[in-house]
Each structure stands twice: as structure tokens, then as C-alpha cells.
Amino acid sequence: QAKHLDAMSESSKPQLQPFAIGEVGEVTNEFCVCSCAWAPSDDNLLAYGAYECVENAGPRQGSLNLATSSAELHVSSSLPLPGVYDVAWTPGAPETSRCVAALASGEVVVCSLEEGPRLEPLFRNGVNSAILTHVDASDPGHLNCCGQDGYIHRYSLEHGLSVIDSFKAHDAEVWFVEALPMEPALLLSGADDRSMAMWDVRTDCSAGPVGKNRLWHEAGPLSVAWHPEGADQFVTGCYDERLRLWDRRNLEQPLSTGPRCGDGTYRVKWYKADLLFVAAMRAGIVICGENLQVLQNHEHGMGSDEENDGIAYGLSIKALKDGNVLGASASFYDKTVQVWNAKRMTEDV
């Protein structure tokens, strides 16, 4: 733990505490936990995915889980699946929203929310057997997912779960693909070859991206978060431990680059316009200001290089009506999911 805290240099050490953070509850899973997502409802329902981290040991095991959070965290259902790498919810009313998961088998599974509450599988489909690393469900009626083989796959939810397109996007493992919120025909992807690419699905994507950058990320870009108030700006997280602010109209260089966060910025979530929450692997949960500087750490997922220690991969936040945040994080090697309250202490950060 000290190793990763000492790595916070270049003025990235916490300077101001914008939140008072308190734990609501924590559960330990049978398998390693790597992703989590709040359901789009007033009920505090959290889906989280897990898989068995055993290399070269045959098919991977895992589960898609549903938990309720009130006075404590309670697991209400667990669905066995061949390794769940990522989870998301489709937009819409709670009764029509679907929980989707990217699987180690190369498949996507779509589940309905039933009484219990529990998740019930509706559809399951895949293009090949390459592990899927990420699924994006933000575009109503469509899913975008990516895999370790460098491919991006697009699905339609109009009649079940059918493949629309599948194309080679990168020459390395693709870590994310996301539709632009205001223009879902445009997709942004990032891969382990240090490249970030923009795709227009109205064209033949197999002919190449409409924009690309492989110069500014010092390692593979891992995640993206769209600005909550500006449709053109976004932030990327990266294995090089930095956040970068971009304008999608100019991918040649970022608008700004933040200091190192202590470890890879694996998941990024934007809270309003002035704060970002980051799952920063062994640096735990990091809160950054609008200048991308580290303001605060939450210890869940903080760890060292020791086996079975914490490492924060999954992150999901809900902005509450009182201006506070209900957060959830997934720590991989110690197999834990934690829910926490972040009470806003100051507006001037």
C-alpha cells in the first residue's frame, strides 16, 4: 500500500477533502470481482460481475450478482456464468431496463429484473470465443462490446439479441468502446496498443476509424467518461496512471493531462462538472478535481503487489437529490464489493 501512495507525485497528493466518505456495507464474493453498476431506479440495486482468476485452467467460472443496499449491503441473487468481465444497465424506466454482461466466453447476456429482486436471463449471444472486456448499453436499443482479440461487436435489442456488425478495431486487446451520448452513431474505443479511435457506424467500420490517436497515452487507455454538461468533451483513464481531457472534435492532442493518480486509472465516472471518481487499481478510489488533480482517496481496493490484496477495478456512482453521492466499488483480488456514502463537504474545489 505504501508503495502506491508514495507514487503520488507531481502535485497529485490529496490537498482538499471534498467529501466525507462512510462505508454502508461490504460483501465478499466466491470469485474475483471486477465490475459493478447501479440500476437506473430509485431503489438501490447494484449488479456486479465476478470471475475466477485461474489462467490456463479451462473455462472460466463466474457470476452475475444483484445486491440491495439500504442500511447494509445484501446479496439477493447470484447467476452462474462463464466469467463476467463487465456489467451495465440499459437506459429507461426500471421496469423495462435490462442488465447486460460481457462474458469470458465471448458472449453477451441480457437479463430482466424480476421480483425478489433477482436477474433472469433473457438472451445470450456471441460472435466468437474471445473474452469480452467491456459492454456499453448507453444507446437505447443497441449494445456495443469489445474483446481481447481487438474486435468491436454491435448488437441490436430490437428483436432479442442479434449481431449488427463485427469488425477488427485494434491490433491489441480493446479495453473500452462507448457511444457518444449526443451522437450514438459515433463510438470511441481504446486499446492496449496505446491507441484511441473514433468510429462512425453509419460507414463501413472495417475500412478504418474516422479519427485516431496513438501518441499521447503512454500505455493502454482503459476507460472513458463523458462530460455531464458538454457533449464534446470527455476524459480518458489509462494504465499510465493519468487522466486526460479531450475534445472529440480534435483527437490530435488532449486539452489537458493530469498528474499521476498512484496507479492505473481503470474506471472513470464524472460527478457534475467539477469532480471525477476514479477506480485507480492499487491506489483505491481516487477523487479528482476539474483540473484532474487528486483531491482525496477512499481506501477500498488499496493494496500492494501481494497476492490476494486489494485492487480497485469496478466503480459506479449515483448522484443523490441532496447533492451527495452513493458509490459502489469492486476490488478484484480480495473479492469484495463495497457501497459507500460520499457527503459533499464543500462546493469550492
N, C-alpha and C positions, 0 to 999 in steps of 0.2 A: 504494500500500500504506500509506504513512504517513497518508494521509487517513483511512482506515478505522480504523487503530489509534488515531489521535488522537480519533476519535469515541467511544471507550470512556470514558464519564464516569459520573457518579452512582455512584461506588464500584464500577464494573464492571471496573476494571483487574485483571489477574491478581494474586492475593495469595498463593496457595499452589499448589504443583505436586503434585497427587495422583498423577500418572503420569509415568514416564519413557517417552517415545514414540520408537520407532525404525522407520524405513521398511523394509518387507520387499521391496517391488518396485513398479514403476510401468510402465504401458504407455500408449502414445498411440494413439488411435483415428482412423479416417478421418473420422468425423463428430463433432459436439459431443456430449459425454457428460453425461447429466443424472440418471441413477438407477442404483442398484446394490442387490443383495440377496444375502446369503449363503444357500446351500441348507441345508435343515434336515437335515444329516447330519454325521457326524464328519469326512468329507472336506472340505477347504477349497475348496469350489466356489463361485464367485462369478458371478452373472448380472448383466450391466449393459446398459443401453439407450442408444442414441445416435440423433440425427437431424441432418440438415443444416439449419443455421440460415440459410435464404435466404428472405426474405419475397417474396411475390408472384412466385414463380418456378416455379409449377406444383406437382405433387405432391411432398411432402417425401420424401427418401430417409433411410434409417437402417438400423439393425441391432440384433439381439438377440444378445449375445455371452456366451460362457461361458469362464471362466478358472479355472485351478487355481493354488493358492498353497501352496508348500512352502518351499523355500529361495529361490525367486523367484516372480514372477508370470508365468504363461504362458497365452496365449490358445489354447484348444483348439478352439473352433468359433465361427463368425460366421454368423448367419442374416439375409439381406437382408429388410428390411421397410420399409413406408412411414412411417418416423419413429417411434421408440419413446420415449414420454414417461415411462413408469413401468414398473417390474418388481416382481414379488412371487412368492413360492412358497406353494403350498397346504400346510397342516399335514399331518402324518402321517409314516409311515416313508419313508426315502429312495427306496425302490423304487416307491412309489405317489405321491409328491409330484410336483406339476406346476408348471412355471414359467409364469407368465402375464404378459402385457404389454399395456399400453394404448397404442394407436397413433394417429398423426396422421390416419389415415383414418377415425377414429371406430369402429374395430373393436377387439375383444379377441381375442388369440391365446393358445391354450393349448398348451404343449409338454411332451413327455415327455423324461426324461433317459435317454439311451442310451449304449451303450459308446463310448468314445473319449477322454474323455466328450464328448458333443455333445447339442444340443437338437433334437428332431424335432417339427415342428408336428402337432398332432392335430386341433384345432378352431379355427375362426375365424368370428366373427360380429359384427355391429354393428347399431345401431338407426338411425343416420343418419351423416352425413359430418363432424359437428363433432368437432374434435380432443378426444381424451380426455386428461385431465391426471393422473389418478390411478386406481389399481386396488387394491382391498382383497381379499385372499384368506384372511383370518383365520378366516372362518366355514366350517367343513367343508361341502363340497357346494355352496357358493354363492360368487359374486363380486359385489362392489359397485364401480361405477366412476362417474366424473363427468366433465363436459366443459366446454368453453369456452362452450357455449350455455346454461349454467345448469341442465342436466338431470342427474339421477341415474338410472343404469340398474342393474338387478339381474338376474343370470344364475343359472341352475341348471346344475350339473355332473353331475346325476344321469344324464342321457341325452345325452351330448355337451355342447353349449353352447347353451342355449336361454334366451330372454329371458323373465323373470318379470314385470317391471314397469319402467316408464319414466315419470318424472314431472318436471315443472318444479319445481326446488327453490329457485333463487335468480334474481335479476334481473341477475346478472353471472357471470363465469367462476367455476366451482366449483373450488377448489384441492384439497380432500380430502373423502373420505367414508370412514368407518371404522365397523365394527360394534363394539359394546361387548363386551369379552371374555367376561363372565359372562352377558350377555343379548343375544345376536346379533340378536334381533328389533328392537333399537334401533340406529339409525345416527346418527352425528354428522357434520355437514358444515360446511365453512367456505368463504366465497366472497369475491370481490373487492369486494363491496358492504359489507364490514366486518362482515357478519353470520355468526353461528354458529347452527346449528339442529339440533334433535333430532327424529328421525323414528321412528315405530313402524310397521314393515312389516306388522303384523297389522291395521292400519287402512288406510283409503284415503288414501295419502300425498298424492294430488293435492288433497285438502281442506285441507292445511296441516300444519305441524310440530306436535309436542306440546310443544315448548319452543323459544325463540329469544332471542338476544341480539345487538343491533347497536350497543350503546352503549360497550363497553369496549375493543374493538380500534380503534386509531387508523388502521388500514389493514386490508387483507385478511388474515384468518387463513389460514395456509399449511399447517399440519400439526398433528397431534395425537399424543401419546404417553400410553398408559395406565399408571397407577401399577403397578409389578410386584407389589405386596403388598396394595393396596387397590382393590377393584373399582369404587369410586365416584369416585375422584379421577383427574384427567388434566391434562396440560399442553398448552397450545397455543403454536405458533410463529406469528409474524406479520411482515408487511412493516414494521411499526413498530419492529422490532429487539428486541422484548421477548418474554419468556416469561411465561405466566400460568398459575397453578394454580387448577383449578376442582373443584367437586363437582357431579357430574352431576344430583344431586337439587335443585340450586338454580343455575340458569343466569343469575340476575339480576345477579350480580356475582362476580368471581373471589375466591378465598380470599387470593391474594397476586399481586402484579405485580413482576417482576424489573426490574433496571436494563437499559439498552440493551446489546446484545451487540456492537455495532460495525457490523452490517448486518442485513438481514432474516433471521429465524430460519426458514430454508426447510424443514429436516427436523430432527426431534427424536427421539432414542432414549433411553429410560430404562435406566440401568445400576443394578441393585439399587434401593435406595430413596433413596440419598443423592447420586447423581451422574447428570447428563444430558449426553449428547453431542449437539451441535448442528452442522448444516451451516449456517453463518451467512454464506453468499454471499461477499462480498469480504473478510470478516473471517476466512475459512478455517473450520477445525473448532474449535469452542469447547466446552470442558468446564465445566459449571456445577454448583454445589453445590445442596443441598436447599433453600436459601433463594433459589435462582435467580440467584445472583451468579456472575460469571465467575471461574473459578479458573485456567484455563490455555487456551492456544491451540496448535493444531497448524497449521503453515503451509500445508498443501495447500489450494489454492483461494484463498489470499490474493491479492488483486490490487488494481488501481486501476480507473479508468474507461476505461483504454486498451483499444482493440480487441485481441482475441486474448489478453488477460490472464486470470488465473485467476478463477473464481467457483465456490464450493462449493455444488452443488445436491443431489447424492446422498450418502447415508450409510447404512451398515449396520454393526452391531456383533455380535460373538459373545462371550459370556461363557465364558471357558475354565475348566477344572476347577481350575486353580491360582489363580483369583481375578483373573487378568489379562484383557485384552480384545484380541481381534483385530478391527481396524477396517478398513473399506473406505470410500473416498470418491470421488466423481465431480466433476471440475472441468470446467465447460462449455466456455468459450471456448478454453482451451488443449487441450481434447480428451483429458484424461488421467484415468486411473483409478489410484488408489494403494491399496495394502494396507499397514497399519502395525500394529505391536505396541504396546500400552499396558500397561506393567508398573506395577502398583499400588505406590505408594511409602509411603502412609500410610492408615490407616483412619479417622483423625480429620480430617474436612474440614468 
